[in-house]
Amino acid sequence: WQCNPTGLGWGNMYWGHAVSRDLVHWEQWPRMLRIGGDVAKGAPIHPAMALGQAFSGSAAMDEPNTLGLQKGNQKTLIAAYTSNPQGDCLAYSTDGGRTYHHLNDHQPVIVHPHPSDPNWKRSWGRDPKLIWHEPSQKWIIVTYRMGSNPREAKNGRMAFYSSADLNA
């Protein structure tokens, strides 16, 4: 779930975290993805910090261990989220979701181009849905790519990406 731990308004977005064995009783865990420091000024970045705000996304288990990070029987959990305004990023957990680290040195794996301005410096898409597609043995990420006017959803399109190991 998402939250702004500093107020009721939109912005300063973090990802919250809760676990359940029966989908009725839930245990709250510490926030798992949070806004990072001022990288431009040399501020250190904790492994679970996003470079921007941690907007919506999804998570999936790396059942086939494509990342090669599995420890013992504990499967790796991969979170795909929009780091606004940088792009769509990936973070992983090898301890059941208690701690997260970023793939690709906190950099986005997908940066959506602006449909009419090639000089635009922000990603123009969001909301990555990550799934493992067993028949093709590939990861699929489906995202929303905004149109010229983001207030008119009918201008946007869904974009599909695939990768065997989430590294390329």
DSSP file with accessible surface (Angstrom, degrees, kcal/mol):
  #  RESIDUE AA STRUCTURE BP1 BP2  ACC     N-H-->O    O-->H-N    N-H-->O    O-->H-N    TCO  KAPPA ALPHA  PHI   PSI    X-CA   Y-CA   Z-CA
    1    1 A W              0   0  147      0, 0.0    15,-4.3     0, 0.0     2,-0.3   0.000 360.0 360.0 360.0 159.9    0.0    0.0    0.0
    2    2 A Q  E     +A   15   0A  68     13,-0.3     2,-0.3    11,-0.0    13,-0.2  -0.781 360.0 167.1-105.9 152.7    1.1    3.6   -0.4
    3    3 A C  E     -A   14   0A  28     11,-1.8    11,-2.5    -2,-0.3     5,-0.1  -0.988  37.3-135.0-155.3 161.1    1.2    6.3    2.1
    4    4 A N    >   -     0   0   30     -2,-0.3     3,-1.3     3,-0.3     9,-0.1  -0.945  21.6-167.8-114.1 101.5    2.5    9.8    2.9
    5    5 A P  T 3  S+     0   0   52      0, 0.0    -1,-0.1     0, 0.0     3,-0.1   0.600  81.9  54.6 -71.2  -6.4    3.9    9.4    6.4
    6    6 A T  T 3  S-     0   0  106      6,-0.2     2,-0.3     1,-0.2     6,-0.1   0.446 119.7 -23.3-105.9  -1.7    4.3   13.2    6.8
    7    7 A G    <   -     0   0   37     -3,-1.3    -3,-0.3     2,-0.1    -1,-0.2  -0.989  63.4 -89.6 176.0-178.7    0.7   14.3    6.1
    8    8 A L  S    S+     0   0  188     -2,-0.3    -1,-0.1    -3,-0.1     2,-0.0   0.599  88.9  93.9 -90.3 -14.4   -2.6   13.7    4.5
    9    9 A G  S    S-     0   0   50      1,-0.1     2,-0.1    -3,-0.0    -2,-0.1  -0.257  86.0 -89.1 -78.0 167.5   -1.8   15.3    1.1
   10   10 A W  S    S+     0   0  173      3,-0.0     2,-0.2    -2,-0.0    -1,-0.1  -0.443  86.6  53.2 -72.1 145.3   -0.6   13.7   -2.1
   11   11 A G        +     0   0   12     -2,-0.1     3,-0.2    -4,-0.1    -4,-0.1  -0.507  65.0  74.2 116.7 170.8    3.2   13.5   -2.4
   12   12 A N  S    S-     0   0   41      1,-0.2     2,-0.2    -2,-0.2    -6,-0.2   0.907  74.6-166.4  55.3  42.5    6.2   12.2   -0.4
   13   13 A M        +     0   0   10     -9,-0.1    41,-2.0    21,-0.1     2,-0.3  -0.446  16.8 174.9 -76.5 131.3    5.0    8.7   -1.4
   14   14 A Y  E     -A    3   0A  36    -11,-2.5   -11,-1.8    -2,-0.2     2,-0.6  -0.827  31.7-116.6-118.6 162.6    6.3    5.6    0.4
   15   15 A W  E     -AB   2  33A  23     18,-2.7    17,-1.8    -2,-0.3    18,-1.0  -0.905  28.6-153.8-100.8 125.3    5.3    1.9    0.0
   16   16 A G  E     -     0   0A   3    -15,-4.3     2,-0.3    -2,-0.6    15,-0.1  -0.315   8.6-145.9 -84.0 177.8    3.9    0.4    3.1
   17   17 A H  E     + B   0  29A  26     12,-0.6    12,-2.7    -2,-0.1     2,-0.3  -0.981  21.9 165.1-153.6 131.7    4.1   -3.3    3.8
   18   18 A A  E     - B   0  28A  24     -2,-0.3     2,-0.3    10,-0.2    10,-0.2  -0.987  15.3-156.6-144.6 149.3    1.8   -5.9    5.5
   19   19 A V  E     - B   0  27A  42      8,-2.1     8,-2.5    -2,-0.3     2,-0.3  -0.931   9.5-179.6-128.0 153.4    1.9   -9.7    5.6
   20   20 A S        -     0   0   35     -2,-0.3     6,-0.1     6,-0.2    -2,-0.0  -0.994  25.3-160.5-150.8 144.5   -0.8  -12.3    6.2
   21   21 A R  S    S+     0   0  257      4,-0.5    -1,-0.1    -2,-0.3     5,-0.1   0.640 102.0  23.5 -94.6 -17.4   -1.0  -16.1    6.3
   22   22 A D  S    S-     0   0   79      3,-0.5     4,-0.1     0, 0.0    -1,-0.1   0.353  98.7-118.7-131.0   3.9   -4.8  -16.2    5.9
   23   23 A L  S    S+     0   0  133      2,-0.3     3,-0.1     1,-0.1    -3,-0.0   0.594 104.3  72.0  63.5  12.6   -5.7  -12.8    4.2
   24   24 A V  S    S+     0   0  104      1,-0.3     2,-0.5     0, 0.0    -1,-0.1   0.674  90.8  49.8-116.0 -46.3   -7.8  -12.0    7.3
   25   25 A H  S    S-     0   0  133      2,-0.0    -3,-0.5     0, 0.0    -4,-0.5  -0.866  73.9-168.1-102.0 125.6   -5.2  -11.2   10.0
   26   26 A W        -     0   0  135     -2,-0.5     2,-0.5    -6,-0.1    -6,-0.2  -0.894  15.4-155.0-120.4 144.1   -2.5   -8.8    8.9
   27   27 A E  E     -B   19   0A 119     -8,-2.5    -8,-2.1    -2,-0.4     2,-0.3  -0.973  20.6-134.9-115.9 122.4    0.8   -7.8   10.5
   28   28 A Q  E     -B   18   0A 118     -2,-0.5   -10,-0.2   -10,-0.2     3,-0.1  -0.609  22.7-169.2 -76.4 133.8    2.2   -4.3    9.6
   29   29 A W  E     -B   17   0A  38    -12,-2.7   -12,-0.6    -2,-0.3     3,-0.1  -0.732  37.0 -75.5-111.7 167.8    5.9   -4.3    8.8
   30   30 A P  E     -     0   0A 111      0, 0.0    -1,-0.2     0, 0.0     0, 0.0  -0.206  65.7 -79.7 -59.0 155.4    8.1   -1.2    8.4
   31   31 A R  E     -     0   0A 114      1,-0.1   -15,-0.2   -15,-0.1     3,-0.1  -0.300  43.2-157.3 -55.4 139.5    7.7    0.8    5.2
   32   32 A M  E    S+     0   0A  14    -17,-1.8     2,-0.4     1,-0.2    68,-0.2   0.809  70.4  29.9 -98.7 -32.1    9.6   -1.0    2.4
   33   33 A L  E    S+B   15   0A   0    -18,-1.0   -18,-2.7    21,-0.1     2,-0.3  -0.997  71.7 168.9-127.7 133.8   10.4    1.7   -0.2
   34   34 A R  E     -c   49   0B  64     14,-1.5    16,-3.4    -2,-0.4   -20,-0.1  -0.931  40.7 -77.3-142.2 165.1   10.8    5.3    0.7
   35   35 A I  E     -c   50   0B  40     -2,-0.3    16,-0.2    14,-0.2    18,-0.1  -0.325  49.6-133.2 -62.7 139.5   12.0    8.6   -0.8
   36   36 A G        -     0   0   14     14,-1.8     9,-0.1    16,-0.5    -1,-0.1  -0.199  21.1 -95.1 -86.6 179.6   15.8    9.0   -1.0
   37   37 A G        -     0   0   33      7,-0.4     2,-1.4     1,-0.1    -1,-0.2  -0.067  58.6 -67.6 -81.6-171.1   18.0   11.9    0.0
   38   38 A D    > > -     0   0   75      1,-0.2     5,-2.0     3,-0.1     3,-1.0  -0.657  50.8-178.1 -85.1  91.7   19.3   14.6   -2.2
   39   39 A V  G > 5S+     0   0   71     -2,-1.4     3,-2.3     1,-0.3    -1,-0.2   0.864  77.5  62.8 -61.3 -37.7   21.6   12.6   -4.5
   40   40 A A  G 3 5S+     0   0   98      1,-0.3    -1,-0.3    -3,-0.2    -2,-0.1   0.805 104.1  48.8 -60.6 -27.2   22.7   15.7   -6.4
   41   41 A K  G < 5S-     0   0  176     -3,-1.0    -1,-0.3     2,-0.0    -2,-0.2   0.217 125.4-101.3 -97.8  13.9   24.2   17.1   -3.1
   42   42 A G  T < 5 +     0   0   64     -3,-2.3    -3,-0.2     1,-0.2    -2,-0.1   0.652  63.3 163.3  81.2  14.7   26.0   13.8   -2.4
   43   43 A A      < -     0   0   34     -5,-2.0    -1,-0.2     1,-0.1    -6,-0.1  -0.425  42.6-109.8 -66.4 139.5   23.5   12.5    0.2
   44   44 A P        -     0   0  116      0, 0.0     2,-0.5     0, 0.0    -7,-0.4  -0.373  27.3-138.1 -68.2 153.0   23.9    8.8    0.8
   45   45 A I        -     0   0   46     -9,-0.1    -9,-0.1    -6,-0.0     6,-0.1  -0.960   7.0-138.3-118.3 120.9   21.2    6.5   -0.4
   46   46 A H    >   -     0   0   90     -2,-0.5     3,-2.3     1,-0.1    -9,-0.1  -0.444  30.8-111.5 -67.1 147.0   19.9    3.6    1.7
   47   47 A P  T 3  S+     0   0   48      0, 0.0    55,-0.4     0, 0.0    -1,-0.1   0.783 117.3  50.2 -55.5 -25.7   19.4    0.4   -0.4
   48   48 A A  T 3  S+     0   0    5     53,-0.1   -14,-1.5    43,-0.1     2,-0.3   0.382  89.1 106.9 -94.7   6.5   15.6    0.7    0.0
   49   49 A M  E <   -c   34   0B  38     -3,-2.3     2,-0.2   -16,-0.2   -14,-0.2  -0.675  61.4-140.6 -90.0 140.1   15.4    4.3   -1.0
   50   50 A A  E     -c   35   0B   0    -16,-3.4   -14,-1.8    -2,-0.3     4,-0.1  -0.616  16.3-130.3 -86.6 151.9   13.9    5.4   -4.3
   51   51 A L  S    S+     0   0   32     55,-0.4   -12,-0.2    -2,-0.2     2,-0.1   0.821  95.4  12.0 -70.5 -30.6   15.6    8.3   -6.2
   52   52 A G  S    S-     0   0   10      1,-0.2   -16,-0.5    35,-0.1     2,-0.3  -0.317 117.4 -44.2-119.3-151.3   12.2    9.9   -6.5
   53   53 A Q  E     -D   84   0C  50     31,-2.1    31,-2.2    -2,-0.1     2,-1.5  -0.596  55.3-119.6 -83.6 143.7    8.8    9.2   -5.0
   54   54 A A  E     +D   83   0C   0    -41,-2.0    29,-0.2    -2,-0.3     3,-0.1  -0.643  44.4 176.3 -86.3  85.6    7.8    5.5   -4.7
   55   55 A F  E     -     0   0C   9     27,-3.0    27,-0.5    -2,-1.5    -3,-0.0  -0.129  38.8 -47.7 -80.7-173.8    4.6    5.6   -6.8
   56   56 A S  E     +     0   0C  30     25,-0.2    26,-1.4     1,-0.1    71,-0.6   0.053  69.8 122.8 -63.2 160.3    2.4    2.6   -7.7
   57   57 A G  E     -D   81   0C  32     70,-0.2     2,-0.3    24,-0.2    24,-0.2  -0.850  44.4-103.9-177.9-145.5    3.6   -0.7   -9.1
   58   58 A S  E     -D   80   0C  17     22,-2.6    22,-3.1    -2,-0.2     2,-0.3  -0.923  15.7-134.4-158.0 176.6    3.5   -4.4   -8.2
   59   59 A A  E     -D   79   0C  46     -2,-0.3     2,-0.3    20,-0.3    20,-0.2  -0.978  16.2-179.4-143.5 154.5    5.6   -7.3   -6.9
   60   60 A A  E     -D   78   0C  20     18,-2.4    18,-3.1    -2,-0.3     2,-0.3  -0.988  30.6-108.4-151.0 152.9    6.3  -11.0   -7.8
   61   61 A M  E     -D   77   0C  74     -2,-0.3     2,-1.8    16,-0.2    16,-0.2  -0.667  24.3-131.6 -81.5 138.4    8.2  -13.9   -6.6
   62   62 A D    >   +     0   0    0     14,-3.4     3,-1.5    -2,-0.3    14,-0.5  -0.554  38.8 168.2 -85.8  70.9   11.3  -14.9   -8.6
   63   63 A E  T 3  S+     0   0  109     -2,-1.8    -1,-0.2     1,-0.3    14,-0.0   0.899  74.3  44.7 -55.9 -44.6   10.2  -18.6   -8.7
   64   64 A P  T 3  S-     0   0   56      0, 0.0    -1,-0.3     0, 0.0    -2,-0.1   0.488 107.7-125.2 -82.4   2.9   12.8  -19.7  -11.3
   65   65 A N    X   +     0   0   56     -3,-1.5     3,-0.8    11,-0.1    -2,-0.1   0.892  48.9 162.6  57.2  45.6   15.5  -17.7   -9.6
   66   66 A T  T 3  S+     0   0   37      1,-0.3    -1,-0.1     2,-0.1    -3,-0.0   0.800  73.2  52.8 -65.7 -28.6   16.4  -15.7  -12.8
   67   67 A L  T 3  S-     0   0   24     -5,-0.1    -1,-0.3     9,-0.1    -2,-0.1   0.685 102.3-135.6 -78.9 -17.1   18.2  -13.1  -10.7
   68   68 A G  S <  S+     0   0   54     -3,-0.8    -2,-0.1     1,-0.1    -3,-0.0   0.751  72.5 114.7  70.1  25.5   20.3  -15.8   -9.1
   69   69 A L        +     0   0   54     24,-0.1    -1,-0.1     2,-0.1    -3,-0.1   0.443  32.5 129.7-107.2  -2.1   19.9  -14.2   -5.7
   70   70 A Q        -     0   0   51     -8,-0.1     2,-0.6    -5,-0.1     5,-0.2  -0.265  43.6-154.0 -60.8 137.8   17.9  -16.9   -3.9
   71   71 A K  B >   -H   74   0D 139      3,-1.0     3,-1.6    23,-0.2    -1,-0.1  -0.959  57.3 -49.2-115.6 113.5   19.2  -17.9   -0.4
   72   72 A G  T 3  S-     0   0   67     -2,-0.6    -2,-0.0     1,-0.3     0, 0.0  -0.360 117.1 -25.6  62.3-134.3   18.3  -21.4    0.6
   73   73 A N  T 3  S+     0   0  162     -2,-0.1     2,-0.7     2,-0.1    -1,-0.3   0.521 109.5 109.1 -88.5  -7.0   14.6  -22.1    0.2
   74   74 A Q  B <   -H   71   0D  81     -3,-1.6    -3,-1.0    20,-0.1     2,-0.1  -0.619  65.2-140.6 -77.3 112.3   13.6  -18.4    0.5
   75   75 A K        -     0   0   59     -2,-0.7    21,-0.4    -5,-0.2     2,-0.4  -0.373  20.5-108.1 -69.2 150.7   12.5  -17.1   -2.9
   76   76 A T        -     0   0    0    -14,-0.5   -14,-3.4    19,-0.1     2,-0.5  -0.656  27.1-146.2 -81.0 133.4   13.5  -13.6   -4.0
   77   77 A L  E     -DE  61  93C  26     16,-2.7    16,-2.5    -2,-0.4     2,-0.5  -0.870  11.8-159.4-100.8 130.9   10.7  -11.1   -4.1
   78   78 A I  E     -DE  60  92C   0    -18,-3.1   -18,-2.4    -2,-0.5     2,-0.5  -0.956   2.5-162.0-115.7 128.9   10.9   -8.4   -6.8
   79   79 A A  E     -DE  59  91C   0     12,-3.3    12,-2.5    -2,-0.5     2,-0.5  -0.928   0.8-165.7-109.6 130.3    9.1   -5.1   -6.6
   80   80 A A  E     +DE  58  90C   1    -22,-3.1   -22,-2.6    -2,-0.5     2,-0.3  -0.971  24.6 156.0-111.8 127.3    8.5   -3.0   -9.8
   81   81 A Y  E     -DE  57  89C   0      8,-2.2     8,-3.1    -2,-0.5     2,-0.6  -0.968  45.9-101.5-148.5 162.5    7.5    0.6   -9.1
   82   82 A T  E     - E   0  88C   3    -26,-1.4   -27,-3.0   -27,-0.5     2,-1.0  -0.803  24.3-159.9 -89.2 119.1    7.4    4.1  -10.5
   83   83 A S  E >>  -DE  54  87C   0      4,-3.4     4,-2.4    -2,-0.6     3,-0.7  -0.873  39.7-111.9 -95.6  97.5   10.2    6.3   -9.1
   84   84 A N  E 34 S+D   53   0C  40    -31,-2.2   -31,-2.1    -2,-1.0    42,-0.0  -0.641  88.7   0.9 -82.4 126.9    8.7    9.6  -10.0
   85   85 A P  T 34 S+     0   0   42      0, 0.0    38,-2.8     0, 0.0    -1,-0.3  -0.934 126.1  62.7-102.7  13.2   10.0   11.4  -12.1
   86   86 A Q  T <4 S-     0   0   62     -3,-0.7     2,-0.3     1,-0.2    -2,-0.2   0.901 100.0-106.3 -69.2 -45.5   12.9    9.1  -13.0
   87   87 A G  E  <  -E   83   0C   1     -4,-2.4    -4,-3.4    36,-0.1     2,-0.5  -0.955  54.4 -28.1 147.5-164.3   11.0    6.0  -14.4
   88   88 A D  E     -EF  82 110C   3     22,-2.6    21,-2.7    -2,-0.3    22,-1.6  -0.751  62.0-173.3 -93.6 127.6   10.1    2.5  -13.5
   89   89 A C  E     -E   81   0C   1     -8,-3.1    -8,-2.2    -2,-0.5     2,-0.4  -0.721  16.9-135.8-118.4 166.1   12.6    0.8  -11.1
   90   90 A L  E     +E   80   0C   3     17,-0.4    13,-2.4    13,-0.3     2,-0.3  -0.975  18.6 177.3-125.3 136.6   13.1   -2.7   -9.6
   91   91 A A  E     -EG  79 102C   0    -12,-2.5   -12,-3.3    -2,-0.4     2,-0.3  -0.937  11.8-156.8-130.7 155.2   14.0   -3.6   -6.0
   92   92 A Y  E     -EG  78 101C  47      9,-3.4     9,-2.3    -2,-0.3     2,-0.4  -0.948   8.9-156.3-135.8 156.5   14.4   -7.1   -4.6
   93   93 A S  E     -E   77   0C   0    -16,-2.5   -16,-2.7    -2,-0.3     3,-0.2  -0.999  10.0-178.7-131.5 132.3   14.2   -8.8   -1.2
   94   94 A T  S    S+     0   0   18     -2,-0.4   -23,-0.2     5,-0.2   -20,-0.1   0.267  80.7  62.6-108.6   8.5   15.9  -12.1   -0.3
   95   95 A D  S >  S-     0   0   50      4,-0.4     3,-0.6   -18,-0.1    -1,-0.1  -0.124 124.1 -84.1-125.8  36.1   14.5  -12.2    3.2
   96   96 A G  T 3  S-     0   0   19    -21,-0.4   -20,-0.1    -3,-0.2    -2,-0.1   0.702  89.1 -52.1  75.5  18.5   10.8  -12.5    2.6
   97   97 A G  T 3  S+     0   0    1      2,-0.3    -1,-0.2   -20,-0.1     3,-0.1   0.535 106.7 116.9  97.0   7.3   10.2   -8.7    2.2
   98   98 A R  S <  S+     0   0  157     -3,-0.6     2,-0.3     1,-0.2    -2,-0.1   0.875  84.7  15.2 -75.7 -36.7   11.8   -7.5    5.4
   99   99 A T  S    S-     0   0   68      2,-0.0    -4,-0.4   -52,-0.0     2,-0.3  -0.970  70.8-154.5-135.9 153.8   14.5   -5.5    3.5
  100  100 A Y        -     0   0    6     -2,-0.3     2,-0.3   -68,-0.2    -7,-0.2  -0.944   6.6-171.2-129.8 149.6   14.9   -4.4   -0.1
  101  101 A H  E     -G   92   0C  68     -9,-2.3    -9,-3.4    -2,-0.3     2,-0.3  -0.968  26.8-115.4-133.8 150.7   17.8   -3.5   -2.3
  102  102 A H  E     -G   91   0C  21    -55,-0.4     3,-0.5    -2,-0.3   -11,-0.3  -0.648  16.0-139.6 -91.6 142.9   17.6   -1.9   -5.8
  103  103 A L  S >  S+     0   0   23    -13,-2.4     3,-0.8    -2,-0.3   -13,-0.3  -0.565  86.7  28.7 -82.8 159.4   18.7   -3.5   -9.0
  104  104 A N  G >  S-     0   0   91      1,-0.2     3,-2.4    -2,-0.2    -1,-0.2   0.834 128.0 -73.1  61.8  33.1   20.6   -1.3  -11.5
  105  105 A D  G 3  S-     0   0  132     -3,-0.5    -1,-0.2     1,-0.3    -2,-0.1   0.874  91.4 -56.6  50.9  44.7   22.1    1.0   -8.9
  106  106 A H  G <  S+     0   0   24     -3,-0.8   -55,-0.4     1,-0.2    -1,-0.3   0.451 107.3 130.5  70.5   0.2   18.8    2.7   -8.2
  107  107 A Q    <   -     0   0   95     -3,-2.4   -17,-0.4    -4,-0.2    -1,-0.2  -0.580  64.9-100.6 -85.1 149.5   18.4    3.7  -11.9
  108  108 A P        -     0   0   22      0, 0.0   -19,-0.3     0, 0.0     3,-0.1  -0.323  15.9-154.1 -67.6 147.7   15.1    3.0  -13.7
  109  109 A V  S    S+     0   0   58    -21,-2.7     2,-0.4     1,-0.3   -20,-0.2   0.629  87.7  37.8 -90.7 -19.3   14.9    0.0  -16.0
  110  110 A I  B     -F   88   0C  12    -22,-1.6   -22,-2.6     2,-0.0     2,-0.5  -0.993  61.9-179.0-134.0 125.8   12.2    1.8  -18.1
  111  111 A V        -     0   0   86     -2,-0.4   -24,-0.1   -24,-0.2   -25,-0.1  -0.990  23.1-142.0-121.6 117.2   12.1    5.5  -18.9
  112  112 A H        -     0   0    1     -2,-0.5    12,-2.0    13,-0.1    13,-0.1  -0.684  15.6-131.3 -82.3 125.5    9.0    6.4  -21.0
  113  113 A P        -     0   0   77      0, 0.0    10,-0.1     0, 0.0     8,-0.1  -0.396  24.4-106.8 -73.1 150.5    9.6    9.0  -23.7
  114  114 A H        -     0   0   28      3,-0.4     3,-0.2     6,-0.2     6,-0.1  -0.609  28.6-131.0 -71.5 134.9    7.3   12.0  -23.9
  115  115 A P  S    S+     0   0   72      0, 0.0    -1,-0.1     0, 0.0    33,-0.1   0.753  98.4  18.1 -66.3 -22.1    5.2   11.5  -27.1
  116  116 A S  S    S+     0   0   83      1,-0.2    31,-0.0    31,-0.1    -2,-0.0   0.393 118.6  60.2-130.8   4.5    5.7   14.9  -28.5
  117  117 A D    >   -     0   0   57     -3,-0.2     3,-1.9     1,-0.1    -3,-0.4  -0.794  49.6-176.4-137.8  94.9    8.8   16.4  -26.8
  118  118 A P  T 3  S+     0   0  120      0, 0.0    -1,-0.1     0, 0.0    -4,-0.0   0.695  86.4  58.9 -65.3 -14.8   12.1   14.4  -27.2
  119  119 A N  T 3  S+     0   0  116     -6,-0.0     2,-0.1     2,-0.0    -2,-0.0   0.440  73.7 125.2 -92.4  -0.5   13.9   16.8  -24.9
  120  120 A W    <   -     0   0  100     -3,-1.9    -6,-0.2     1,-0.1     4,-0.1  -0.383  49.5-155.9 -59.8 134.2   11.5   16.2  -22.0
  121  121 A K        +     0   0  183     -2,-0.1     2,-0.3     2,-0.1    -1,-0.1   0.381  64.3  73.8 -99.9   3.2   13.7   15.1  -19.0
  122  122 A R  S    S-     0   0  121    -38,-0.0   -36,-0.2   -11,-0.0     2,-0.1  -0.860  88.2-100.4-116.3 154.3   11.1   13.2  -17.0
  123  123 A S        -     0   0    8    -38,-2.8   -36,-0.1    -2,-0.3    -2,-0.1  -0.465  26.2-152.2 -69.9 142.3    9.7    9.7  -17.6
  124  124 A W        +     0   0   27    -12,-2.0    22,-1.6    -2,-0.1     2,-0.3  -0.303  66.3  55.0-114.4  45.0    6.2    9.9  -19.1
  125  125 A G  E     +I  145   0E   5     20,-0.2     2,-0.3   -13,-0.1    20,-0.2  -0.967  54.2 171.7-162.3 175.8    4.7    6.6  -17.8
  126  126 A R  E     +I  144   0E  64     18,-2.5    18,-2.7    -2,-0.3   -69,-0.1  -0.978  39.7  72.9-171.7 179.3    4.0    4.7  -14.7
  127  127 A D  E     -     0   0E  60    -71,-0.6   -70,-0.2    -2,-0.3     2,-0.1   0.913  55.4-158.0  66.1  54.8    2.4    1.8  -12.8
  128  128 A P  E     -     0   0E   1      0, 0.0     2,-0.6     0, 0.0    15,-0.2  -0.397   4.6-158.5 -67.4 132.0    4.5   -1.3  -13.8
  129  129 A K  E     -I  142   0E 112     13,-2.6    13,-2.1    -2,-0.1     2,-0.5  -0.963  12.2-157.9-109.7 115.9    2.8   -4.6  -13.5
  130  130 A L  E     +I  141   0E   1     -2,-0.6     2,-0.3    11,-0.2    11,-0.2  -0.839  19.0 163.2-101.5 128.9    5.5   -7.4  -13.2
  131  131 A I  E     -I  140   0E  69      9,-2.4     9,-2.9    -2,-0.5     2,-0.6  -0.986  36.4-127.7-140.4 150.8    4.7  -11.0  -14.1
  132  132 A W  E     -I  139   0E  46     -2,-0.3     2,-0.9     7,-0.2     7,-0.2  -0.894  21.9-152.6 -94.4 121.9    6.7  -14.2  -14.9
  133  133 A H  E  >> -I  138   0E  76      5,-3.1     5,-1.6    -2,-0.6     4,-1.2  -0.835   7.6-167.1 -99.5 100.2    5.4  -15.7  -18.1
  134  134 A E  T >45S+     0   0  116     -2,-0.9     3,-0.5     1,-0.2    -1,-0.2   0.885  79.8  56.9 -58.0 -46.3    6.2  -19.4  -17.8
  135  135 A P  T 345S+     0   0  110      0, 0.0    -1,-0.2     0, 0.0    -2,-0.0   0.889 118.9  31.9 -58.1 -37.4    5.6  -20.4  -21.5
  136  136 A S  T 345S-     0   0   52     -3,-0.4    -2,-0.2     2,-0.2     3,-0.1   0.541 102.2-130.3 -95.1  -6.1    8.1  -17.9  -22.8
  137  137 A Q  T <<5 +     0   0   95     -4,-1.2     2,-0.3    -3,-0.5    -3,-0.2   0.899  67.9 119.7  55.8  43.9   10.4  -18.1  -19.8
  138  138 A K  E   < -I  133   0E  86     -5,-1.6    -5,-3.1    27,-0.1     2,-0.4  -0.967  67.7-117.6-137.7 153.0   10.5  -14.3  -19.6
  139  139 A W  E     -IJ 132 163E   1     24,-3.8    24,-1.9    -2,-0.3     2,-0.4  -0.710  30.5-157.6 -82.1 138.8    9.5  -11.5  -17.3
  140  140 A I  E     -IJ 131 162E  31     -9,-2.9    -9,-2.4    -2,-0.4     2,-0.5  -0.977   8.1-168.8-119.7 132.0    6.9   -9.2  -18.6
  141  141 A I  E     -IJ 130 161E  12     20,-2.4    20,-2.3    -2,-0.4     2,-0.5  -0.992   3.2-167.8-119.9 122.5    6.3   -5.7  -17.4
  142  142 A V  E     +IJ 129 160E  27    -13,-2.1   -13,-2.6    -2,-0.5     2,-0.3  -0.946  16.3 172.5-107.8 127.5    3.2   -3.9  -18.6
  143  143 A T  E     - J   0 159E   0     16,-2.4    16,-2.9    -2,-0.5     2,-0.6  -0.885  35.1-111.5-130.8 164.9    3.1   -0.2  -17.9
  144  144 A Y  E     -IJ 126 158E  46    -18,-2.7   -18,-2.5    -2,-0.3     2,-0.6  -0.869  25.9-161.3 -96.9 123.0    0.9    2.8  -18.7
  145  145 A R  E     -IJ 125 157E  79     12,-3.5    12,-2.7    -2,-0.6   -20,-0.2  -0.938  20.7-131.2-105.3 116.4    2.5    5.3  -21.1
  146  146 A M        -     0   0   35    -22,-1.6    10,-0.1    -2,-0.6     7,-0.1  -0.264  13.9-129.9 -67.3 151.8    0.8    8.6  -20.9
  147  147 A G        -     0   0    7      2,-0.3     9,-0.1     5,-0.3    -1,-0.1  -0.120  46.5 -74.8 -83.8-171.0   -0.3   10.5  -24.0
  148  148 A S  S    S+     0   0   68      1,-0.2   -32,-0.1     7,-0.2    -2,-0.1   0.860 129.7  41.6 -57.6 -37.0    0.5   14.1  -24.7
  149  149 A N  S >  S-     0   0   60      3,-0.2     3,-2.1     1,-0.1     6,-0.3  -0.901  71.4-165.1-114.5 103.2   -2.1   15.3  -22.2
  150  150 A P  T 3  S+     0   0   58      0, 0.0    -1,-0.1     0, 0.0    -2,-0.1   0.691  85.8  67.2 -64.4 -14.0   -1.9   13.1  -19.0
  151  151 A R  T 3  S+     0   0  227      1,-0.2     2,-0.7    -3,-0.1     3,-0.1   0.629  92.3  66.0 -79.4 -12.1   -5.3   14.4  -17.8
  152  152 A E    X   -     0   0   81     -3,-2.1     3,-2.1     1,-0.1     4,-0.3  -0.848  66.9-171.5-111.0  94.6   -6.9   12.6  -20.8
  153  153 A A  G >  S+     0   0   73     -2,-0.7     3,-1.8     1,-0.3    -1,-0.1   0.798  79.0  71.9 -57.6 -27.7   -6.4    8.9  -20.1
  154  154 A K  G 3  S+     0   0  168      1,-0.3    -1,-0.3    -3,-0.1    -3,-0.0   0.730  91.4  59.6 -64.2 -17.7   -7.8    8.0  -23.6
  155  155 A N  G <  S+     0   0   60     -3,-2.1    -1,-0.3    -6,-0.3    -7,-0.2   0.654  92.2  88.8 -81.2 -16.5   -4.6    9.4  -25.1
  156  156 A G    <   -     0   0   10     -3,-1.8     2,-0.3    -4,-0.3   -10,-0.2  -0.263  59.5-156.6 -81.4 168.8   -2.4    6.9  -23.2
  157  157 A R  E     -J  145   0E 170    -12,-2.7   -12,-3.5    -2,-0.0     2,-0.4  -0.969  20.9-113.0-139.6 156.4   -1.3    3.4  -24.2
  158  158 A M  E     -J  144   0E 108     -2,-0.3     2,-0.4   -14,-0.2   -14,-0.2  -0.723  31.0-155.4 -87.7 139.7   -0.2    0.3  -22.5
  159  159 A A  E     -J  143   0E  13    -16,-2.9   -16,-2.4    -2,-0.4     2,-0.4  -0.956   1.5-153.3-119.1 138.3    3.5   -0.6  -23.1
  160  160 A F  E     +J  142   0E 144     -2,-0.4     2,-0.3   -18,-0.2   -18,-0.2  -0.938  13.5 178.7-115.3 133.0    4.8   -4.2  -22.9
  161  161 A Y  E     -J  141   0E  71    -20,-2.3   -20,-2.4    -2,-0.4     2,-0.3  -0.950   6.3-165.1-128.4 150.6    8.4   -5.1  -22.1
  162  162 A S  E     +J  140   0E  65     -2,-0.3     2,-0.3   -22,-0.2   -22,-0.2  -0.975  10.6 169.1-138.3 152.0   10.1   -8.5  -21.7
  163  163 A S  E     -J  139   0E  15    -24,-1.9   -24,-3.8    -2,-0.3    -2,-0.0  -0.961  31.8-143.2-158.5 141.9   13.3   -9.8  -20.3
  164  164 A A  S    S+     0   0   58     -2,-0.3    -1,-0.1   -26,-0.2   -24,-0.1   0.815 105.0   9.6 -76.2 -28.7   14.7  -13.2  -19.5
  165  165 A D  S    S-     0   0   61      3,-0.2    -1,-0.1   -26,-0.1   -27,-0.1   0.303  97.0-112.9-136.6   9.3   16.5  -12.0  -16.4
  166  166 A L  S    S+     0   0   12      2,-0.3   -76,-0.0   -27,-0.1   -99,-0.0   0.552  98.5  94.1  65.8   9.9   15.4   -8.4  -15.7
  167  167 A N              0   0  108      1,-0.2    -1,-0.1   -64,-0.0    -4,-0.0   0.545 360.0 360.0-102.8 -13.9   18.9   -7.1  -16.5
  168  168 A A              0   0  108      0, 0.0    -2,-0.3     0, 0.0    -3,-0.2  -0.985 360.0 360.0-146.5 360.0   18.3   -6.3  -20.2
